[in-house]
Amino acid sequence: MPATLLVEILTEELPPKALRELSAVFASKLHAGLQKERFLADGGAVSAFATPRRLAALITNVEERSPDSEREVQGPAVSAPAQAVAGFARKSGVAVEALKKQQTPKGEIYVARARTNGSALDAVLAGLADAALKSLPIPKAMRWSSGNAQFVRPVHGLVMLHGTRVIPGSVLGAESSNRTLGHRFLSTVPIVLDRADNYERALAEGSVTVSFAARRASIIKALEQAAGKGVERVAGDALLDEITALVEHPQVYAGEFSKDFLTVPQECLVLSMQQHQKYVPLRDKATEKLLPRFLFVSNISAGDPSQIIHGNERVLRARLADAKFFYDQDRKTRLEARVPRLANVVYHNKLGSQLERVERIKKLSGTISRELKADIASSERAAWLSKADLLTDMVGEFPELQGTMGRYYALHDGEPKDVADAVEHHYRPRFAGDELPQGNVAIAVALSDKLYSLAGLFGVGQIPTGDRDPFGLRRAALGVIRILIERDLPLSVHDLVNAAFAVYDRKIGDAHADLEMFIRDRLNGYLRDHSYSALEIESVLSVGHVRINDTLRQLEAVHAFNKLPEAQSLAAANKRVVNILKQAEAKGESFANVGLDELKEPAERALFEALTDASRQATPLLKQGDFTGYLKCFAILKSPVDAFFDSVMVMVEDSELRKSRLALLADLRKQMNRVADISKLAA
């Protein structure tokens, strides 16, 4: 009879940042293994469980034995020697007389119906659990005791329970039983599981909320209640996952700290609380200002939690005092005074120091700000100060605050606001979906910083390969693309790449073409994320526009054009035109502009007139940036184009007439493909 199966691994404290993923993968792999071995009955489902010291999977409707099966095995040809036929029958476990004949494309052969006996769950479960554990995304495994077992943390217990019956077996050196552990402090004796279905309830009696999802939900609810009305918790999903992975029996408490610490930038206070202590800062919803309160999640419930609260307040007070000290000390030295010391900090052994980096970014920022008509002096000043905060104590303690602290210190030094903002914004976007830099000064420095790194590292051969991208060049290229497109900047990628290589003054290799192709590949991926088809994207990118800020508008136009009933016919005609012109050029044919008087056939004259009319209507729309309207103007060409190819021979003997017809097709290709190469849309 099918029953619920429980597999639990008891360990030492698992990595909290990875616990949720480890749990999900373990349950999924174990379920997949059982399914492959045909142990799952209809309606079976899997549930993943995880606490700081355990991974578990509960799978319903698991059979005690997999069913027997039959399969057809192909053997030798009917014409094969009798000895070969007998050997095949013996290997398949059947008599020679039981073999059947089957006709195949290669001739008539023998086939056998081989029967495979099912397996007992007892015989395979330990192996499936071991395989599931070995498949977990663990960067580095540990060894313990004298055995050969390896896992992310030492294993101290194993439960394999099918219904009420313990499945015997050993996994990572632990022998199976029906005994597990409750809370480290609130449960004093081992828990004996009477049946797999009672797992959650039994652990709850041992003061353990074993479901990661349920524990997380209870923490969020308790945090919201403790925060109160008009107050929001400053805690993202990653912090909530980590807190959930650190406790088995969550209890939320509130603490306070001195208002004097609120003079420190709130980003510093938030990081001090979140990163070091896993506390949850609180912010006033109306003012968005940090409050001198915090919440924390304890693994112990206490009748009088005052000692727990005071202890955590004391720990946080020391952390915040350090942050305030760093902030006060950093402000005693101006940012500009720190810049020369960047000469002592290596950026890259082949590209020089951070000071050389800043000097080149400054030069590139001036070039780009000139194109953007931004304040050149402000852009260069911001670039000059952009990396100075790397030498501050606060950024040394919290590298995540680079740029953020630079802005605070720049404002304290009396720098103009656009310069201070650019010092912070030049790192943007830091990740997918991040905000973009605001203002042309910040945009100039942000583009310069990213293009400098791209050009330099490509120039010394540090090109990303496969999954390896240690310098984040894919992210940098995508940042350039997002800024150019989403800020609608009329800048040429080709010119930007040239300017970036120019600041190195030929001290690195020439990788212009490789870098431009790399950016184009990232652009392709960026556009795919906007749900355009591969053919639509290729049609736009193949035209080779040097400015990419119009790309999304061009794709919208192509997408709209592609929905027209005439689209596929015109795309196929364009493809035919491209092939005819390519062949003509290969033969050395030359063709210039064509006039109506040079055309003889009614169909070619009709196409010429229709193309002239369509171009007359479309040209103003192109100048206005109405790419959709431009392409739709050419939908009227379907009938004249079809008639042309039905009744006109292009490659005729008369050289002058041939040139005129080729010129007409060249003009057709030119006019229709200014926005995108329509021929790429042909299915």
MOVEN-V479672 format. One record per helix or strand of 2 or more residues. SS is the DSSP state (H for helix, E for strand). FROM is the first residue (numbers start at 1). TO is the last residue. Records with the same first field share a line. If there is no record, write none. Layout:
SS = FROM-TO + FROM-TO
This chain:
E = 3-11 + 46-51 + 54-62 + 69-77 + 100-104 + 107-116 + 142-143 + 150-151 + 155-162 + 165-166 + 170-171 + 174-177 + 179-180 + 191-192 + 231-234 + 251-256 + 280-284 + 290-298 + 346-348 + 352-353
H = 19-36 + 82-92 + 96-98 + 121-134 + 196-205 + 212-227 + 237-246 + 259-263 + 266-277 + 306-330 + 335-344 + 354-372 + 376-385 + 388-391 + 393-397 + 399-401 + 404-412 + 417-425 + 440-459 + 473-486 + 493-502 + 512-528 + 534-541 + 551-562 + 567-586 + 596-598 + 602-623 + 627-647 + 655-672 + 678-681
